[in-house]
């Protein structure tokens, strides 16, 4: 999978374009892969601020830029962003979500919609091919998923720790 940059957050401070560090690396599949992967840097503009994101991989999957933009967008939301006392999005939940999608996404996977939750959590959503996959990350409950195939009425629920199951669902949706 791709190596994504995770933001290094400081409490009560705004992110700057230099507040990212590379956290994920492509797994070695052979002795030839022991050389360091190429690093690509790109800038994601958000609310007048540009964020530098470094991806260490041989090629950047098309889902990376829109997904990182979605995470930046929801992280910038202030308290009460929905005018109903919504909490700021918890940065640790963003990191959890990044770790899960890194493991379940293939190179050609479609990007998720990154949706903020009023509790300070977030949800990743895919609605494709008459199928719905939603993975929720909250501070109150263990992270979980809901899948529905509208073609045949099949529904499935589980925990986000079921990486193999989620990866299979992603392959179905892609």
N, C-alpha and C positions, 0 to 999 in steps of 0.2 A: 504494500500500500504506500501511498504518498507520505512523505514526511511533512507535517504541517507545523507552523509556528504557533505557539500558545502565548497569549499576552501575559506579561509579568505585571500584575496589578498592584498598585499601592492604594491603601485605604484612603478614601476621600480625595483622590487626585485624579485628574483627567489623564487618559492615555495619550502618549505622544507617539510619533511615528517610529521612535527608537525603542519602544517598550515591548519588543517581542524577542523571544529566544527560541531557537529550534529545539523541539522536544521529541519529535518522532523521527525514526530513521527506518529506511527500507531494510527489511530483514535479508540477510545474506542467504542466497539460494545455492551458491557454489563458491569454490575458492576464487573464481574470477570476480565474484561480487565483493571481495574483501576490500576493493578500492572504494574510496569515498564517493558517494553518488554526487551528481551535479547539484548545485544549489541555484535555484531560481528565486529572484526577489521581484515582487510586484507590489504596487501601491494600491490600496483600497481607499477611495475617498469616502468620508462619512461626515455629514454635518459640518462641512468646512474644514475638517481635519483629515489629513492623510495618514494612513497606517501602513507601515512597511511589514510585509509578510514574507517570510523566507520558507521556501519549500525545497526540501532536499530529496530529489528523486530523479530518475532518468527523464521522465516526462511528467508534466503537471496534468492531472485529471481535470476534465472540464467542470466537475462539481466543486472543486476547491474554492475558486474565487467567489461564486455566489453564496456558498455556505459560510465562508469567513466573513463576507460582507453582512450576512444575516446575523451572525454572532456579534459583530461589532455594533450593528444597529440596535440590537436589543440590550446590549450591555450599556449603551449610552443613555438608555431611558432613565429618567429621574424617578425618585419616589413619587407616588401618586400619578404615574404616567397615564392612567386611564380615567382620572378624576373620581375614582371610587376607592381610594386609599391603597392602590396597588403598590407592592414592594419593588425595590430595585431588583434586577435579575442577579442572582447569586453567582459570582464568578466561579466558584467551585463546581457548580452544576454545568456551566459552560465547558469547563475542563472535562468533566465526566462525559458530556455529550460528544466532545471531540474524540475522546478515547474510544467510545463505542463506534462512532461512524468510521473511524480509521480502520476498525477491524471488520466491519460488515460491508463496506463499499468496495466495489470493483472499479477499475479504471473508467469504464463507461457507464457507471451508475448515474441515475438522474439526481440532481441536487435536491435536498429537502427544502421545504418551507420551514424557516426557523421562527417559531411563534412564542412570544412572551406569555407567561401566565401571571395572573394577579398576585399569586402567592410568592413571587420571586423566582419561580421555576421557569422552565421552558419546555417546549414540545417540538419535536422534529416530525414533519408530516410529508407523506407521499400519497398522492391520489392519482393513480394511473391505471390504465387498462382495466377499468372497473374494479380496482382493488384499492384498499385504503390501508396504510400502515402509519401508525402514530406511536412515537416513543416519547414518554413523559419523564422529565427529570424534576423532582420536587424535593424540598427539605422535609416534608411531612411523611412521605411514604417511600418505600424502595422504588427505584426507577423501574418502569414497566412499559409494556407495549400492548397495543391492541391492533389486530389485523382483521380485515373483513374482505371477503371476495364476494362482490355483489352479483357475480354471474351465477354462483351456485349456493349462496347463503352461508358459506363456511366462515366461522369466526374463530379467532384464537386470541388468547391473552397469555401473558407471561412476564417474566422479569427481564430487564435489559441485560442481565448477565448471561442470558441464553444467546451467546454470540453465534453459535452454529445455526440455531433456529432463525435468528434475525438475518443472517447472511443468506440463508435459503429464501426467506421471504423477499429480500432485496433482489435476488436473482429472478424471482417470479415477476416482480414489478418492473424490472429493467427491461 
